[in-house]
Amino acid sequence: MKREEICRRLLGTATQLFLDSKDPVSVHALASNAIEHADFLAQQHKGSGLKDHVLAMFPDMELRDLKRMRNKHYRVIKHSHNFKNEPFDISKEMADFGDTSNDYILFNCWFDFMGCGFPIPLAAQVFQTWFFRMYPKTLNPEHDFDFPLFDILMDLPRFVQKQKLCEAVIEVGKWKEVMEHENTDRRPLCLG
């Protein structure tokens, strides 16, 4: 099995669970495992990944700071003890964890994976557009972009935001030109 297949499997399953609004902890664990592979693949295929872009945009940030932010919840999910061999206070460490904690990590993974030239599932393509509508200043803080699939989502309740994402996946799935495009992985998100 190739690294890209492992990454695709982890990401696909994480994305399906995310779309189904099931088990955000498992989504986070799967996506956090995938992000290591996606970043490695991005470095191999194009010499940089999203983390390099973030570090360039924020020159005062160091790689270890970015990894600390990215792994904040994952470290607690994956390990029972911290670096000093003290057990994590799960309720304290996970107090700010929720479904939205998975937005960025899923986006980061799919961004790096797609940037390598691998086809990605329709749901991941729609998710990326949804992410930019959820966080409109991510692309460019100085410019508002038009996303025809979504109105502004930020002020809606979370379940409505996710509902609109799922509805858009179904709608775009009817678009023949997208489904037949070489950049679309037509396999299901969860692979057997």
N, C-alpha and C positions, 0 to 999 in steps of 0.2 A: 504494500500500500504506500502511496506517495504522501508527502507532507500536505500537499494541497487537498487531497481527499480527506485526510484527517481533519483539517481545518474546515472544509466544507461540511462535513458531517457534524462537527461540534456546533458550527454556526447555524446550520439548517435546523437542528433540533432546538437550539436556544431560541431561534426566531419563531419557530412554530409554537413553543411554549409561551413566548412573549405575546404573539398574536392571540392566543387562546386565553390570555390573562391567567396563566397557571404558574404557580411556583416560581416567583421571582428569584429565590435563592438558587434554584437549579439553573435558571437562565443565566444568572451572574457567574456561577461556577463554570458552566459550559463556555460562555463567551470569554471569560477570563483565561481559560485554557487556550481557546482559539486565538486570542490576541497575540500570544507569544509566537504562534505559528504564522499568523498573518503578517506580523511585523518582520519576521525572518524572511518570509517569501517576498515581501515588498523590498527589503534590502537586497535580496538576490536578484530580483527581476528589474528593478529600476533604481536601486541605490539609495532609496529613501522611502519612508512611510509617513503616515500622518503625524507620528510623534516628532519627526524632523521638522515638519511644517510648524507644529505648535511651538517647538523650541526656537525656531527662527522668528516667529511672531512675538515671542516673549523672551528676549535675550537675557533677562535676569533669572530666568528659570533654568535649573539644571536638570539633567536627565533623571537623577535620583528623586528630585522633587516631583517630577511628572509621574514617575513610577509609583511613588508613595501615594499620590492622589489616586492614581488608577487602581492600585491594589488595596486601597483602604479597607474595603469590605471583603475582598477576595481572601486576603490574608487570614481574616477571622473565620471565613467559611472553610478554608482549606486546612488550617492548622488549629490545634487546640491550645497551643502555647505561643507566646511572643518570643522575640530573640533573646530575652533574658530568662527563658524557660519558665515564665510565669503564665498561669492559665489566663486566657482572655476573659474579660468581663463581657460576655456576649451581649447582655442587655444594654450595656453602655456603648460598646463598639458598634452595635447594629441599630442604635436608636434612630439614626437618620436614614436608615436603609429602607427602600421601597421600590415599587415598580419603576419609577423614574430613574433609579440608580442604574438601570440597564440601557437607557436611551443612548448615552454616549458610547458605552463600550461596544454595543452592537453596531453602532454607526462606524466606529473606528475600525472594527474587524472587517466589515463588509467593504469599507472604503479601501483598505489596504489590499484585501483579497481581489477586488475588482480591478484595482490599479495594476495588478500583475498581468492583466489580460485574460483572466479566467472568467468564463460566463457565470453570472449569478442569477439566482431564482428571481422570478417576477416579484415575489413578496419583498425580497431584499431591495430591489430597485425602487419599489413604491415606498418602502420604509425610509430610504435615503431622502426622498422628496419630502416625506412626512417630517423627518428630523429637521430639515431646513425650515420647514414651516413652523415647527415647534420652537425652534431656536433661530429666528430669522437673522440675527446678527452674526451667525456662525460663518457664513460665506464672506460677508464684507460688512463691517460695522457701519459703514458710511452709506450703504445702498440697500433699498428694499427690493426684493426680487418677487416676481409674480409666479405663483405656482398654481396652475389651473386646476389641479386636483383638489386643492385644499384652500379654504378660507383661513383666516387667522385662527389658530388652535389654542394659543397660550392661555386664554381666559376661560376655556371650557373645562368642565369637570373631567378628570382623568378617564373615566369610563367612556365618555363621549369622544375624547381624543382618540382612544384606541378603537372605538367603534368606527369612526371615520376612516381610520387606517385600514381596518378590515374590509369596509365597504369599497374603498379605492382598490384594494388588491383584487377583489371580485370584478370590479368594473374594468380595470386595465387587463385582466385576464381574458376579456372579450376582444381585445385589440389584436387583430391578426398580425399586424406589422411588428408589434412588440414580441408576441409569442413566438414568431418565426425568426426573429432576429438572432444572429450568431452570438450575441452577448447575453442571451437569455438561456439559462439552464432550466430546461423544462422538466427536470426530475422533481419529485416532491421534496419539500423541505426536509422531512425526516426520511432518511434512506434505510432500506432494509439490509 
